[in-house]
Amino acid sequence: MKPGVIKVKVNPDQCQGCRACESVCSLFHLGQVMPDATGIRISEPSLGHFEQTVCQQCIDMVCAEPCPVDTISRDAYSGAVVIGENCIGCGKCAEACPIGAISMITTDGKKMAFKCDLCGGLPECVKICPREALGW
C-alpha cells in the first residue's frame, strides 16, 4: 500500500462524544477497555463540541526520527506507521508527533508508546462510529 493512502478521516461536526471509538480501539488491541490506551482520542474543548485526534500516518514519519531503538516503521500491507514490540517507552516519538496522536501507556507493567495502526487495514473505530464521524 502506498504510504499515507489509508488513514482515519475525522468529521468533528458529526461526533457526539460517545467514545465508542476509544473503547473498541483498546478492546481490539489490548483485550480490555482502557480509556488512556487508545489510538484515537476524543476531547471536548467546549461544551457539546468534540474533537478527534488520530494518527494521520504521515508520509515523512517524524515520530520515527527520534526513536533510539528504530522500532517505528511502516506496515507493508496497510501503509500504517506502526510501533514495534521492542519500544522502550522513552516517549520521544510522542514528543515529536505534530498532532499529539501518540500516547504513552503502561500495560502488563511495561511503559510503551501507543498510536493508531489502522487495525491492520480495517479500522475498528470507523466501523463502530454510530454517527459516521470517522471514515477512511
C-alpha positions as CSV (number, residue, x, y, z in Angstrom):
1,M,0.0,0.0,0.0
2,K,1.3,3.5,-0.8
3,P,2.3,5.4,2.4
4,G,-0.4,7.8,3.7
5,V,-3.2,6.5,1.4
6,I,-5.2,4.9,4.2
7,K,-5.8,7.0,7.2
8,V,-8.7,7.7,9.6
9,K,-10.5,10.8,8.5
10,V,-12.4,12.8,11.1
11,N,-15.5,14.9,11.0
12,P,-15.9,16.8,14.3
13,D,-19.3,18.2,13.2
14,Q,-20.7,14.7,13.3
15,C,-19.1,13.5,16.5
16,Q,-21.4,13.2,19.5
17,G,-18.7,12.3,22.0
18,C,-19.9,8.7,22.7
19,R,-16.3,7.5,22.8
20,A,-17.3,4.1,21.3
21,C,-14.2,4.5,19.0
22,E,-11.9,4.8,22.0
23,S,-13.4,1.7,23.7
24,V,-13.3,-0.5,20.6
25,C,-9.7,0.5,19.9
26,S,-8.3,-0.5,23.3
27,L,-10.6,-3.6,23.3
28,F,-9.3,-4.7,19.9
29,H,-5.6,-4.1,20.7
30,L,-5.4,-4.8,24.4
31,G,-8.3,-7.1,25.1
32,Q,-9.9,-4.6,27.6
33,V,-11.4,-1.2,27.6
34,M,-8.7,1.2,28.8
35,P,-9.6,4.9,28.2
36,D,-6.0,6.0,28.4
37,A,-4.7,3.4,26.0
38,T,-6.4,4.1,22.7
39,G,-5.2,5.1,19.2
40,I,-7.9,7.7,18.9
41,R,-8.8,10.3,21.5
42,I,-12.0,12.4,21.8
43,S,-11.8,15.7,23.6
44,E,-14.5,18.3,24.4
45,P,-12.8,21.7,24.1
46,S,-16.1,23.5,24.6
47,L,-19.5,22.2,25.7
48,G,-21.0,20.0,23.1
49,H,-18.1,20.4,20.6
50,F,-16.0,17.3,20.2
51,E,-12.6,16.8,18.5
52,Q,-11.0,13.6,17.4
53,T,-7.2,13.1,17.5
54,V,-5.9,10.2,15.5
55,C,-2.6,9.5,13.7
56,Q,-2.7,10.7,10.1
57,Q,0.0,8.2,9.0
58,C,2.4,10.9,8.0
59,I,4.5,10.2,4.9
60,D,7.6,11.6,6.5
61,M,7.1,9.7,9.8
62,V,8.5,12.4,12.0
63,C,7.7,10.3,15.0
64,A,10.3,7.7,13.9
65,E,13.3,10.0,13.7
66,P,14.0,10.4,17.4
67,C,13.3,6.7,18.3
68,P,16.6,5.4,19.8
69,V,15.7,1.8,19.0
70,D,14.3,2.2,15.5
71,T,11.1,0.5,16.4
72,I,8.8,2.7,14.3
73,S,8.2,1.5,10.7
74,R,5.6,1.4,8.0
75,D,3.4,-1.7,7.6
76,A,3.7,-3.0,4.1
77,Y,0.1,-4.1,3.8
78,S,-1.9,-1.2,5.3
79,G,0.7,1.6,5.0
80,A,0.2,2.5,8.6
81,V,3.0,3.8,10.8
82,V,3.4,1.1,13.5
83,I,5.3,0.9,16.7
84,G,7.2,-2.4,17.3
85,E,7.2,-4.6,20.3
86,N,10.7,-3.5,21.3
87,C,9.5,0.0,22.2
88,I,11.4,1.1,25.4
89,G,8.8,3.7,26.4
90,C,11.1,6.7,26.2
91,G,8.3,9.0,24.8
92,K,10.5,10.7,22.2
93,C,8.0,9.7,19.4
94,A,5.1,11.2,21.4
95,E,7.1,14.5,21.8
96,A,7.8,14.6,18.1
97,C,4.3,13.9,16.9
98,P,3.0,17.2,15.4
99,I,-0.7,16.5,16.3
100,G,-0.3,14.7,19.6
101,A,-1.6,11.4,18.3
102,I,0.8,9.1,20.3
103,S,0.1,8.2,23.9
104,M,2.4,6.8,26.5
105,I,0.7,3.8,28.2
106,T,1.5,1.2,30.7
107,T,0.3,-2.3,30.0
108,D,1.4,-5.5,31.7
109,G,3.8,-3.4,33.7
110,K,5.6,-2.1,30.6
111,K,5.6,1.5,29.5
112,M,5.2,1.9,25.8
113,A,4.1,4.3,23.0
114,F,0.6,3.6,21.5
115,K,-1.0,5.0,18.4
116,C,-3.4,4.2,15.6
117,D,-2.1,1.3,13.4
118,L,-5.3,1.2,11.3
119,C,-6.1,-2.2,12.9
120,G,-4.1,-3.9,10.2
121,G,-6.1,-2.1,7.4
122,L,-9.7,-2.0,8.5
123,P,-10.0,0.5,11.4
124,E,-12.4,-0.8,14.0
125,C,-13.2,2.8,15.1
126,V,-14.6,3.6,11.7
127,K,-16.8,0.5,11.7
128,I,-18.3,1.2,15.1
129,C,-19.0,5.0,14.9
130,P,-22.8,5.5,15.1
131,R,-22.7,9.0,13.5
132,E,-20.2,8.3,10.7
133,A,-17.9,10.9,12.3
134,L,-15.0,8.7,11.2
135,G,-14.1,7.5,7.8
136,W,-11.1,6.4,5.7
